[in-house]
Amino acid sequence: MTYSNLCEKFNFPMPEYAAYYYDDFIKSYDRSKPLLSEEDAAMVCDVTGLPTEAKEALVKCARTINENDDAHLCGSFLADLTVYKRKPWVNYIYQPDLFTVPELYPEQVGWVIVAVMLANTLNNKKPPEDLNVENLNAFKGYSTNCFNTKGYWGIVEWHWNMLCASGSMFLFGILKFVPSEFTSDFPVITNGKEYISLAGGEFFIGKEGELVNCEEKSVGKTSFYEDDSKYIAHIINKDGSVDLNATEFDKTVWKDFLRGGDHTIDIHIPSKVEYTPEKFKEAFKMALDFYKDYYPDHKTKAFACYSWILSAQLDKVLPENSNILKVNSRLHLLPQIGSYDENIMFIRKGSSLQQKIADERAKGTEFHYGIMYSPLDELEGLDK
């Protein structure tokens, strides 16, 4: 099967680098080797504590894929990329359908691929089993959720902890980490000492430096220009606010640091954690030490995250000594257009924070999601 034929079997675009790896993969492709052996399928269910009926279902799903030539090839290549070569598939894998397999629901195709990742980590102890606990628990939880909501065994919400993470999302300290790529459209430049974020395009600016989605609410508009010698752009301050006037930067002094696609280690912030600068620094250092060996081809430039908790507007509803504000003040925040209200799923219903956001929104304040980045050479000063 050619690469173009293979792509037709997928319901979403392959990442650009996949074509390069396909030629190498197809030379060593072994049709006789199961994508997921029945023994490994049973092992994954046993280790994750799934019931007998789930084990029987996963074994059947694995067998069905193994018996279908096209499904076996598609699954084997996807596993080769994401499980064995550990290439991240950022922004593509968020689709529920991988490829169509007769007799299987889409959620069951993904279930088998994720089980391949778990079986690999369990069999090879890479990473050690204690680091794999988060993914084991997620596999059980998301598999059970699929059964409870759809009436058959499979896996839902699997992109968070599983395949999009290429089997590489793990808990270190208070945070979950996964090697990824910078997804912001806002470029970051550096002179070797400082880091400056630039608004990379045309955006409306509100009266407090926030981004707004309509001209009526704005007091200005950003612009962006660059050529071989300079950037002319609006600075995004470290707190996420945007300057009204553009600034020129000489490229003999200022160089690109982060652009879309540059390597980062992304974080996911679990609920009810001790959100402090000290805990962030500890977790960052543990993750960096681990991934430099486990993911040696990933040339990390910074840690990054997209979250509601990175909203520049939270200073209106949190006390000055808030741990969230303490941490956020040590990160570089990039504002987003997308906004949220007090009913966001991540904020506890009936909490004082929910009420404060509701009150502030009644005054006309919009709360916007944010992206953060934290350069590696600022790691030591993160808790200062």
N, C-alpha and C positions, 0 to 999 in steps of 0.2 A: 504494500500500500504506500502510495506517495504521501508526502507531507500535506499537500493540498487536499487529497482524499481524506486524510485523517482529520483535518480541520473541519471538513464538512460533517463529520460525525459529532462534533461538539456544538453545543447550543450558544456559545459565546466566544469572543475572539481569544486566540492563544496569545500569550505575551510575545513580544518581538524576538526575544532571545531563543524561543522554543525551536525555531527552524534550524538554528545552528546545532542544537543538541539532538535533534531528531536523526540526522545522518549518523551521528556516533551511536545513538541508541539502536537504530535498526540493524547495524552491523552485528551487534551482539544479542539481538532479541532472541529469546528462547521460548518458543510456543509451548514447549512441553512443561515449562515451569509454571505452576499456578500463580495467579496474581496474589491470591490469599489462600493458603492451604486450608483445608478443613480443620486440621489440627490447630493451626494458628487462630482460626476463627473461634474455635471452642475455648482456646486459652484466653483470648481477649475477654470473652464473656465471663469466664471463671474468675479472672483477676479483677474485673470491674464489678463483679457481684450481680450480674444480670441473671434473671430466672431461666429455667430450662427452655421455655418456649422461645425466649429471645435467642438463646444459643442455637436452637434448631433452625430458627429463621435466618440467622447470620450464616450458618453453614450452608443452607440452601441458596442464599444469595451469592455466596462465594462460588458455589458449584455452578450456578447459572452463568455467571460471568466467565468462569473458566471454560465453559463448554461452548461459548460463543466467540468465534474467531475475531470479529470486529471489536467486540467489547473487551476481549482479553488484550488486544493490541492497544486500544485507547487507554484502558486502565493501566496497563504496564508502562506506557509512556508517561502518563500523568504521575504515576508513582515514582518513575525514574527521575522526573524533574523535582517533584516536591518532597519526596521521602528520602531518596538516596542521594541526590545531588543537593538537596535542601535549597532549591532556588525559590525565593518568595514569589507568590503569584498575587501581588497586591492589586486590589480593585477589580480583578477578574473573577475570583473565586466566590464572590458574594452572590452568585446566582445559585438557586436551588437545584437546577438541572445540570448535570455534567454531560452525559450523553445517554441516548436512549438504548435500553436493553429490554428485549421482549421478556415478558413475564415479571419484570421488576418495576416497582414504583421509583420515581426519580430519587426520593429520599433514601432508597435502599442501595442505589448505585454509590451515592456519597458515603453511605454507611460502610460499605466494603472498603473504599479507598481510605477512609479514616482508620479503619481497623488494621489496614496494612501498615500505616504509620505507627500505631500502637504496638503491633506485633514486632515491628523492627526495633523499636526502642526497648521493648521488653527482652527480646532475644539477644540483643547486642549490648544492652546496658549503656546505651548512648542516647540520651544522658542517663545518669544513674536513676534507679527506680524511684528514689525519694523525690527527685526533681520532676518525675513524671506524674505524681499524684494528682495534680490539677487536671491534667488531660484525661487521666483515668476516671476521675469523678465526673468530669464534664461529659465523657462518652456515655456513662451510665445515665446521667441526668437528661441529656438531650435525646438519648435513645428511648428512655421511658416517656419523655414528653411527646415524642412522635407517636408512640403507641397510645398514649392517653388522648391525644388530640385527633389522630387520624385513624386509629383502629388497627394499625399494622406496625410492625417493628421497622425502624429506619433511624435516620438521625436528622434533627432539625437544629437550626442555630449553630451548625457545626463550623461556620466560618470563623467564629471568635477564637476558639481554642484549638482548632484542628487544622484543616487542610490549608487555609490561607496562611497559617503560621508555619506551614511546611513541617509540621512536627517540631517546631522550634519555639513555641510559646511556653514559658515556664515562670513560675513564681520565685522571685528572689526578694527576701525581706517582705516588704508590704506591697510590692508591685509585681504585675505580670509584664513580661517583656517579649518582644518578637523582632528579629531583624526585618527591616522594611526599607522603604524608600520615601524620601521627602515628598509630600503631596501638595504643599502650598504653592500657589502661583506667585507668591511674594519672594523675590530673591533676597538673599542675605549676602552682604559683602563684608570684607575685613581688611584692615591694614596690618594685620599680624598681632594686634593688641586689642582692638575694639571690634565689636560686631554691630553692624547697622542693617536693620531690616528696611526694605523699600516696598512701597505700594506699587505692585507691578501691573498697572493698568489704569482704567478710569473708574473711580468709585466716588460716590457721594459721601461727604464728611459731615457728621452732625456737630452740634454746638460744643460738645465735650470731646471732640476728636474721635468719636466712634464712627464706624461705617453704618450708613443707613441705606435702605433700598429704594428710596424715592427722593426726587429733587425737592419736593415741598418741605421735607424735614431737614434739608441740608443747608449748610452755610458755605460750602465750597465743594470742589471736585479735584480728585487727584489726576496726575498725568505721569507718564513714564516714557523716557527716551534713553537710548544708549547707542553708542557707536564704538569704534575701536579705541577711542581716547577717553570717553567719559560716560558717566551715568548722570541723568538729570531726573530726579524723582522725589516724591514726598516720603519723608522718613516716618517709619512706624517706631514710636518710642518703645522702650522696654516694657512699659506698662500696658501696651496695646493701643495707645492713642495715636492718632495720625496728625502730622503737621499740616497746616493749611497751605504753607508755601513750599515750593520745590527747592531742593538743594542740589548743587552740582558736585560730583565726586570724580577726581582725576584717577584714571585707571593705572597710572604709573605708581600710585600709592594704594589704591583700593582694588581688591581682587574679588572675584566670585568665591563665596564660601559654600552656600547652599542654594541649589536650584532643584526644581522638580526632577526626581529620579536619583538624586544623590543618596548614598547609603546612610540610613539612620537606624537606631534601635528604638522602636516605638513602645510606649508603655500603655497598659490598661490599668486603671485605678479601681481595685475592688472596693466594695462598700465597707463601711465601718472599719477603716484602717487608721492608724496613728499617723496622720498627715502632717509631718514635720520636716523641716530642712534636714535634720540629722538622719531621719529614717530614709529620706529620698537619697541622700548621699550614700548611705550604706547600701541601699538596694542598687543604685547605679553602679557602684564599684564592683559588687558581686556579679552583676549581669555582664559588665564589660569584661571582667576577667574570664567568665565562662565562655562567652561567645567568641572571643578572639581565638580560642582553641577549637570550639565546636563548629564555628562558622568562619574559617580562616580567610575565605575569599570576600567576606563582607567588610569593606573598608569604611568603618563607621566614622562619621564626622560629628554626629551629635545625637542626643536623645531627643525624641519628639513625641507629641501626643495631641489628639483632638478630643475636646471634652467641653461639657457645660461648665465644669468646675474651673475652667480657664477664662471665664468671662471677666472682662475688665469692669463690668458693672457690679460685681459682687461686693466691691468696697462700699456700696450704698446700703447694704443689708447685713454686713458682717462687722463685728467689732474690730478695732484696730489691732488687737492682740490675737486675732483669729489665726489659727495655724494655716488655714487655706491661704490667707493673704500673705502670711510670712513666706510660705513656699513660693507662691506665684510671683512675689516681688523679686525672687532670685532667679527666675526664669525669664526668657524672652518671649513675650506674648505677641501673637499675630491675630488681629481681629477677623471675624468672619461675618458675612451678611446674615447668615441663618440665625434666627432668634428662637427663644423658648419662653414659656410662661410658667406659672407656679405649678402646673399640673404635669410637668415633665416627669417621666417615670423614675428618674434617678433621685428625686427628692421625696423624702418620706411624707406621705399624706398626713395632714394634720399637724405637721411640725411648725415650729416658730419660723424657720427659714421659708417655708412655703407661704406663710402668711405675710412675711415681710416683703417677699417678692411680689405678691399680689398687691400689697399696699403701694409699693414703689411703681409698679406698672400702672396703677390707677392714676399716678401723677404724670404718666407719659413716658416713663423710662422703658426702653427695650433692653432685654437681656440677650446678649449674643454669645453663641459658641465661640471658642477660641482654639487656636493651635499654639503650642509652645515648642521651643527648641532650647536645648542646653548644650553648648559646645563642650567637647571633652576637656579642653584645657581650662574650663571654669569649674570643673568638678571639685577640686580641692577647696574652693572658696564657697561652695554651695551652702554650707552651714554657718558661714561667717555673718 
